[in-house]
Amino acid sequence: METVTISPKFQFVIPQKVREEMGLRAGEEMKVFSFRNRIEIVPVRDIRTLRSSLKGIDTSSVREGDRL
């Protein structure tokens, strides 16, 4: 786990190791929100970047019938 320091302008630098693991780029948009007494920072990604991310997933699970 990395530690950062908040500047007087309430800014901080995302450590290089985390930036590389997440594939973050300068100028990329992030969503910031509080959740259960912590700060969550989530990159805003184009839906097209998720294409093929579930390739090879097992879809043979048994599903419930419609509830109508």
N, CA and C of each residue as an Amber inpcrd file, in Angstrom:
protein
   204
   0.8490000  -1.1700000   0.0000000   0.0000000   0.0000000   0.0000000
   0.8930000   1.2300000   0.0000000   0.5730000   2.1670000  -0.8510000
   1.3450000   3.4020000  -0.9870000   0.7830000   4.4950000  -0.0800000
   1.6340000   5.4260000   0.3300000   1.2140000   6.5620000   1.1410000
   1.4850000   7.8430000   0.3650000   0.5240000   8.7690000   0.3790000
   0.6920000  10.0690000  -0.2770000   0.4290000  11.1660000   0.7400000
   0.8750000  12.3780000   0.4100000   0.6690000  13.5350000   1.2730000
  -0.1770000  14.5570000   0.5280000  -1.1530000  15.1130000   1.2030000
  -2.0170000  16.1340000   0.6010000  -1.3150000  17.4790000   0.7190000
  -1.2350000  18.2080000  -0.4080000  -0.5800000  19.5170000  -0.4350000
  -1.5060000  20.5790000   0.1640000  -0.9860000  21.7890000   0.3940000
  -1.8390000  22.8740000   0.8990000  -3.0170000  23.2010000  -0.0300000
  -2.8980000  22.8280000  -1.3180000  -3.9980000  23.0380000  -2.2700000
  -4.8940000  21.7990000  -2.3550000  -4.7570000  20.8560000  -1.4160000
  -5.5260000  19.6090000  -1.3750000  -5.2870000  18.7410000  -2.6120000
  -4.0540000  18.7150000  -3.0980000  -3.6680000  17.8820000  -4.2240000
  -2.7330000  16.7830000  -3.7290000  -2.6660000  15.6820000  -4.4740000
  -1.6850000  14.6390000  -4.1930000  -1.2840000  13.9840000  -5.4980000
  -0.1590000  13.2750000  -5.4840000   0.3500000  12.5970000  -6.6660000
   0.0690000  11.1070000  -6.5190000  -0.4950000  10.5240000  -7.5690000
  -0.7260000   9.0800000  -7.5790000   0.6350000   8.4230000  -7.8190000
   1.0610000   7.5300000  -6.9370000   2.3820000   6.9220000  -7.0860000
   2.5590000   6.2290000  -8.4410000   3.7900000   6.2540000  -8.9490000
   4.0980000   5.7180000 -10.2700000   3.6850000   4.2570000 -10.3970000
   3.9350000   3.4550000  -9.3860000   3.5870000   2.0300000  -9.4390000
   2.0880000   1.8500000  -9.6610000   1.2690000   2.6430000  -8.9720000
  -0.1880000   2.5600000  -9.1150000  -0.6070000   3.0490000 -10.4990000
  -0.0170000   4.1400000 -10.9640000  -0.3410000   4.6620000 -12.3070000
  -0.0640000   3.6170000 -13.3750000   1.0680000   2.9360000 -13.2600000
   1.4270000   1.9330000 -14.2610000   0.5050000   0.7190000 -14.1860000
   0.1960000   0.2500000 -12.9750000  -0.7020000  -0.8980000 -12.8170000
  -2.0910000  -0.6120000 -13.3830000  -2.5690000   0.6260000 -13.2100000
  -3.9090000   0.9980000 -13.6540000  -3.9350000   1.5150000 -15.0910000
  -2.7680000   1.7430000 -15.6860000  -2.7070000   2.2670000 -17.0480000
  -3.2000000   3.6960000 -17.1430000  -2.9520000   4.4980000 -16.1140000
  -3.4190000   5.8850000 -16.0920000  -2.5290000   6.7730000 -16.9510000
  -3.1400000   7.7660000 -17.5660000  -2.4310000   8.7260000 -18.4150000
  -2.6990000  10.1400000 -17.9100000  -1.7730000  11.0500000 -18.1570000
  -1.9560000  12.4510000 -17.7820000  -3.1790000  13.0100000 -18.5110000
  -4.0000000  13.7600000 -17.8090000  -5.1870000  14.3690000 -18.4000000
  -6.4220000  13.4850000 -18.3600000  -6.2780000  12.2500000 -17.9100000
  -7.4110000  11.3300000 -17.8410000  -8.3790000  11.7700000 -16.7420000
  -9.6770000  11.6550000 -17.0110000 -10.6920000  12.0520000 -16.0250000
 -10.8830000  10.9640000 -14.9840000 -11.1640000  11.3920000 -13.7440000
 -11.4100000  10.4780000 -12.6370000 -12.6700000  10.9240000 -11.9150000
 -13.4350000   9.9660000 -11.4180000 -14.5760000  10.2490000 -10.5410000
 -14.0760000  10.0900000  -9.1040000 -14.4600000  11.0340000  -8.2430000
 -14.0400000  11.0150000  -6.8430000 -15.2840000  11.0770000  -5.9680000
 -15.3760000  10.1510000  -5.0110000 -16.5120000  10.1710000  -4.0950000
 -16.1040000   9.5600000  -2.7630000 -16.8720000   9.8620000  -1.7400000
 -16.6170000   9.2640000  -0.4250000 -17.4960000   8.0360000  -0.2810000
 -16.9460000   7.0000000   0.3610000 -17.6610000   5.7430000   0.5460000
 -17.1590000   5.0960000   1.8250000 -18.0690000   4.9240000   2.7780000
 -17.7390000   4.2730000   4.0550000 -16.4780000   4.8330000   4.6920000
 -16.4370000   6.1310000   4.8500000 -15.3500000   6.8280000   5.5370000
 -14.0050000   6.7270000   4.8110000 -14.0380000   6.6240000   3.4860000
 -12.8090000   6.6450000   2.7060000 -13.0670000   7.3570000   1.3910000
 -12.0150000   7.7000000   0.6840000 -12.1130000   8.3790000  -0.6040000
 -11.8700000   7.3660000  -1.7100000 -12.7830000   7.2920000  -2.6670000
 -12.6590000   6.3900000  -3.8100000 -12.3730000   7.2350000  -5.0530000
 -11.3920000   6.8250000  -5.8390000 -11.0400000   7.5140000  -7.0820000
 -11.0940000   6.4840000  -8.1980000 -11.9830000   6.6980000  -9.1660000
 -12.2240000   5.7240000 -10.2220000 -12.0020000   6.3870000 -11.5840000
 -11.1510000   5.7930000 -12.4340000 -10.9440000   6.3760000 -13.7620000
 -12.2020000   6.2730000 -14.6160000 -12.4830000   7.3180000 -15.3720000
 -13.6080000   7.3290000 -16.3050000 -13.0820000   6.7460000 -17.6110000
 -13.6130000   5.5900000 -17.9720000 -13.1330000   4.9110000 -19.1760000
 -14.2600000   4.7980000 -20.1900000 -13.9050000   4.8660000 -21.4620000
 -14.8500000   4.6800000 -22.5490000 -15.3190000   3.2250000 -22.5350000
 -16.5800000   3.0060000 -22.7510000 -17.1490000   1.6600000 -22.7060000
 -16.4620000   0.7390000 -23.7140000 -15.9400000   1.2950000 -24.7900000
 -15.2630000   0.4700000 -25.8040000 -13.9870000  -0.1810000 -25.2730000
 -13.4010000   0.3840000 -24.2050000 -12.1870000  -0.2140000 -23.6430000
 -12.4860000  -1.5330000 -22.9440000 -13.7550000  -1.7940000 -22.6290000
 -14.1390000  -3.0330000 -21.9750000 -14.3680000  -4.1720000 -22.9660000
 -14.3470000  -3.8520000 -24.2410000 -14.5930000  -4.8650000 -25.2610000
 -13.5960000  -6.0160000 -25.1090000 -14.0890000  -7.2210000 -25.1330000
 -13.3110000  -8.4550000 -25.0030000 -12.7500000  -8.6790000 -23.6040000
 -13.1190000  -7.8510000 -22.6270000 -12.5890000  -8.0410000 -21.2810000
 -13.1700000  -9.2780000 -20.6090000 -14.3100000  -9.7650000 -21.0760000
 -14.9260000 -10.9620000 -20.5040000 -14.7860000 -12.1740000 -21.4200000
 -13.9000000 -12.0660000 -22.4010000 -13.7080000 -13.1600000 -23.3470000
 -13.2640000 -14.4150000 -22.5990000 -13.9140000 -15.5300000 -22.8900000
 -13.5680000 -16.7900000 -22.2550000 -14.3130000 -17.0530000 -20.9660000
 -15.2070000 -16.1510000 -20.5640000 -15.9600000 -16.3460000 -19.3280000
 -16.9370000 -17.5150000 -19.4950000 -17.1290000 -18.2640000 -18.4310000
 -18.0370000 -19.4140000 -18.4680000 -19.4760000 -18.9210000 -18.3200000
 -20.2710000 -19.0860000 -19.3530000 -21.6670000 -18.6330000 -19.3380000
 -22.6390000 -19.7950000 -19.2060000 -22.1540000 -20.9430000 -18.7850000
 -23.0040000 -22.1210000 -18.7290000 -23.7770000 -22.2670000 -17.4020000
 -23.7420000 -21.2610000 -16.5480000 -24.4450000 -21.3600000 -15.2710000
 -25.9510000 -21.4040000 -15.4810000 -26.6670000 -22.0540000 -14.5620000
 -28.1170000 -22.1930000 -14.6520000 -28.7470000 -20.9030000 -14.1450000
 -29.6730000 -20.3560000 -14.9250000 -30.3380000 -19.1140000 -14.5650000
 -31.7500000 -19.3980000 -14.0830000 -32.2450000 -18.5210000 -13.2190000
 -33.6290000 -18.6270000 -12.7670000 -34.5510000 -18.2490000 -13.9130000
 -35.7810000 -18.7540000 -13.8620000 -36.7660000 -18.3820000 -14.8660000
 -37.2650000 -16.9550000 -14.6250000 -38.0040000 -16.4360000 -15.5890000
 -38.5530000 -15.0910000 -15.4580000 -39.5040000 -15.0390000 -14.2660000
 -39.5590000 -13.9150000 -13.6150000 -40.4110000 -13.7600000 -12.4310000
 -41.7040000 -13.0170000 -12.7320000 -42.1030000 -12.9770000 -13.9700000
 -43.3400000 -12.2720000 -14.3270000 -44.5380000 -13.1370000 -14.2000000
